[in-house]
Amino acid sequence: MTQPGAGAGRESDWERRKRLAEVFGDTLPDTTSDERDDAPPEKDSATDRWLREQVPPHHGS
């Protein structure tokens, strides 16, 4: 039994990345969700407001 690609030589890094991208697509975004501001600002809930009020003054705003 021969293995796929046997005798074809070793593929370069860019060829491997291209082949994997064709199969799996872009699996990782360039930035993470915490680095982006995609969502519109939401109205503060009572819990969020309460938590912000509990921050000690020496921690800033």
ABEGO torsion letter per residue (X at the ends): XBBBGBGAEBBBAAAAAAAAAAAAEBABBABBAAABBABBBBBBBAAAAAAAAABBAAAEX
